[in-house]
Amino acid sequence: MSLELASTLASIGTFIVITATAAAAIVQLRHLRSSNQIAGLTECCEVIASQRFFAARRYIEAELPELLKRPDFPVRFKARVLDDEFEPLQFAANFFENMGAFVKYGIIDKDIACDLRGGAVLRSWQVLLPAVRMRREVVSPALWENFEYLAVLCEDFNVKHPAGTYPRSLRRMRATRSCSAALLSAASPR
């Protein structure tokens, strides 16, 4: 075997090893990204399922609209440091701010976030918008911008999927007589 042939074969072998290494690295990066996404989603799900988050959403939905009607609200809410009464509002807005940052930087896939939590994000953003505007006057025009970013993504997602994301090619479940009877008997007191 000539020296030129051996050198060519060694170069081809080196190229094959480098290509295989690069392919393995890409696969590992995808797995790492999936692991990070699962961790981020798990953390978000734990917060959303918490009693504290539930209380914060209840505060935003039930109490905040009434507070916004009070004449003293803007003065109190525009204070540099918010009083403890507004802690549930800050907790929920900060949570959605963090979730929006996770989505913006690719830690959580935007379609997954919008599909799973779009309703809560949009409803919270709509109710909080007057308060967000007030706080932005005092703190920064960029306050809760990742929350706003996430709300825009969720709104666009809903426009793109008005009937939901259930696969069109897959049949839907139908309640059968035996299924309905089983549900009724399970629900009836014994």
SVG drawing of the C-alpha trace seen along z (x, -y; Angstrom):
<svg xmlns="http://www.w3.org/2000/svg" viewBox="-77 -59 81 61">
<polyline fill="none" stroke="black" stroke-width="0.4" points="0.0,0.0 1.4,-3.4 1.9,-6.2 -0.6,-8.4 -3.3,-5.7 -2.7,-5.2 -2.9,-8.9 -6.2,-9.2 -7.7,-6.3 -6.6,-7.8 -8.2,-11.1 -11.5,-9.4 -11.4,-7.4 -10.8,-10.6 -13.7,-12.3 -16.0,-9.4 -15.1,-9.5 -15.6,-13.3 -18.9,-13.0 -20.1,-10.3 -18.9,-12.3 -20.8,-15.4 -23.9,-13.4 -23.7,-11.9 -23.2,-15.4 -26.3,-16.7 -28.3,-13.8 -27.0,-14.5 -27.8,-18.2 -31.4,-17.4 -31.7,-15.1 -30.3,-17.8 -32.7,-20.3 -35.6,-17.9 -34.4,-17.3 -34.2,-21.1 -37.7,-21.5 -39.1,-18.7 -37.6,-20.3 -38.9,-23.7 -42.4,-22.4 -42.4,-20.3 -41.5,-23.4 -44.2,-25.4 -46.8,-22.7 -45.9,-22.5 -46.4,-26.2 -49.6,-26.2 -51.0,-23.3 -50.0,-25.0 -52.5,-26.5 -50.5,-29.8 -51.0,-30.1 -54.6,-29.2 -55.1,-31.9 -53.2,-34.4 -55.4,-33.7 -58.5,-33.9 -57.3,-37.3 -56.7,-38.5 -60.0,-37.3 -62.2,-38.3 -60.6,-41.0 -58.5,-43.0 -61.4,-44.2 -63.1,-45.6 -59.8,-47.2 -59.3,-48.9 -62.6,-50.7 -61.6,-52.3 -60.3,-55.9 -57.4,-55.4 -56.1,-52.4 -53.8,-54.2 -52.0,-56.1 -51.4,-53.0 -50.5,-50.9 -48.1,-53.4 -46.1,-53.5 -42.5,-52.5 -42.8,-49.4 -46.1,-47.6 -47.8,-46.8 -48.5,-43.2 -52.1,-43.3 -50.7,-43.1 -48.4,-40.1 -50.8,-37.6 -50.8,-39.9 -47.0,-40.1 -46.6,-36.4 -48.8,-35.5 -47.3,-38.2 -43.8,-37.2 -44.6,-33.6 -45.9,-34.4 -42.9,-36.7 -40.5,-33.8 -42.5,-31.4 -42.4,-33.9 -38.6,-34.2 -38.3,-30.4 -40.3,-30.4 -38.4,-33.3 -35.0,-31.7 -36.1,-28.3 -36.1,-26.5 -39.8,-25.7 -41.3,-25.2 -43.8,-28.0 -46.4,-25.7 -46.3,-23.5 -46.6,-26.5 -49.5,-28.0 -51.3,-24.7 -51.1,-23.8 -51.4,-27.2 -52.6,-29.7 -56.0,-30.2 -54.6,-31.1 -51.9,-33.3 -54.4,-35.3 -57.1,-35.6 -54.5,-36.8 -52.9,-39.3 -56.3,-40.7 -57.3,-41.3 -53.9,-42.5 -53.4,-44.9 -54.6,-48.1 -52.4,-47.3 -49.4,-46.5 -49.9,-49.9 -49.9,-51.7 -46.8,-49.9 -44.9,-50.5 -45.4,-54.3 -43.5,-54.0 -41.1,-51.1 -40.1,-50.6 -41.8,-50.4 -40.3,-46.9 -41.9,-45.6 -43.5,-42.1 -42.6,-42.3 -41.9,-38.5 -45.4,-38.0 -46.7,-40.2 -44.6,-38.3 -46.1,-35.1 -49.7,-36.5 -49.1,-37.6 -47.8,-34.1 -50.9,-32.6 -53.2,-34.9 -51.5,-34.1 -51.7,-30.4 -55.4,-30.6 -55.9,-32.3 -53.9,-29.6 -55.8,-26.8 -59.4,-28.1 -60.7,-24.6 -57.9,-23.3 -54.9,-21.1 -56.5,-17.7 -55.2,-15.8 -57.7,-16.0 -56.8,-12.6 -57.5,-10.9 -61.0,-9.8 -62.6,-11.3 -64.0,-9.3 -67.7,-8.8 -69.6,-8.0 -71.2,-4.6 -74.2,-3.4 -72.1,-1.1 -69.6,-3.9 -72.3,-6.3 -73.9,-3.7 -70.6,-3.1 -70.1,-6.8 -73.6,-7.2 -73.3,-4.3 -69.8,-5.5 -71.3,-8.9 -74.4,-7.7 -74.2,-7.5 -74.1,-4.0"/>
</svg>
